[in-house]
Amino acid sequence: MSGAPDLTGRRAAVVTCSTRAAAGVYPDRGGALIVEALRGWGCEVADPVVVPDGPAVGEALAAALADGPDLLLTTGGTGLTPTDGTPEATRPLLEREVPGLAEAIRARGVAQGIPTAVLSRGLAGLAGRTLVVNLPGSSGGVKDALAVLAEVLPHALDQVRGGDH
């Protein structure tokens, strides 16, 4: 696909999973990058919901899914620290996983010269008719993930709605 994807008519939600961003220690850059990209692609999306690591992540994901968006993107909480639990909060909500998407995001980071991208435990899958994708928390990781998503989102979202391969 060349250029930006066309997500006109699609609705999305963004959840930032970061104890420090939720506490105001630093601004939520990852969520802001995601929202900016989605809006640029024509998607209807509110500002990110910023929650601390822990039970609030699962609550925010469930609340976002209850609104029935086409796409739910998270940023943060996918690493190896003891408080990183976004994949664990996401997995019970998924009916079907889309492992190739998460693998492609990790591979893009490695291809960009970031070998530690393989440490991201992010998941991708379907929760009903919503595509859910966990993005890394770093700005660079978010940019790499958005590059992957730009190439596949229109086709993926069409398939979720019953479109042809």
Disulfide bonds with the S-S distance in Angstrom:
none
